[in-house]
């Protein structure tokens, strides 16, 4: 098994040669020296309520019907990372190009290990985003900002020829629709074949052929996350699957068959509570803030 250690990394200070173009832009109010750079790691943890996300474990009291569930999958893309500074401005986190987990401004996070109910996944785990900031900015950090999703410029491409981590067939729909930004799947007693959440863009045109790359999408469905008071040397970003499923009925009542899903369709009522939790508009409803991502103190590895 290849597993990324759950480390308290903080700032790994060393000088990096400037090069490449950082993802995104920064506020004109920010003036920093781009020459000296410091590497940081933003650590993520996946939970179901207060408990760690673990394949093969059953979790009680999840969803609108307080169901017992077991995980099947949890992977998602994050991109466009920015460090928010103490004056409210921001600078982009230039991601390490490792040839496996990160490409351009996109990083893949993977919490399933291919065991038990997650057997359709793989045994690779990834729980951090690694990149560099101008060293001058690291003493002024007050938060982090990112998107859940793949930028439009990379979302509608030939997955078979794409660099890793954009080469995964399990996280790709088609050239037209693009990637599954979130793939989260669970099983319950009432839905033994699973409840699937596949978040991605919809209403992409031109329509008619899945192999035709889109030029625009009516619903981008990229989740905007901004977390204040974040210090990567002592804190982590938490993804709570129970919060994502809070309004979803996982009992199987009224469902024909043994599975159900939200595939991001704008007219699928099963998606309404999920989009609400992610802070995404749905059926004309203006969303509130996302409720799935939060910040907490890093836990020692023994307590993960």
Buried (B, 14 or more C-beta within 10 A) or exposed (E): EEEBEBEBBBBEEEEBEBEEEBBBEBBEEBEBEBEBBBBBBBBBBBBBBEEEBBBEBBBEEBBEBEBBBBBBBBBBBBBBBBBBBEEEBBBBBBBBEEEEBBBBBBBBBBBBBBEBBBEEBBEBBBBBBBBBBBBBBBEBBBBBBBBBBBBBEBBBBEBEEBBEBBBBEEBBBBBBBBBBBBBBBBBBEBBEBBBBBBBBBBBBEEEEEEEBBBEEBEBBBBBBBBBEEBBBEEBBBBBBBBBBBBBBBBBBEEBEEEBBBBBBEBEBEBBBBBBBBBBBEBEEEEEEEBBBBBBEEBBEEEEE
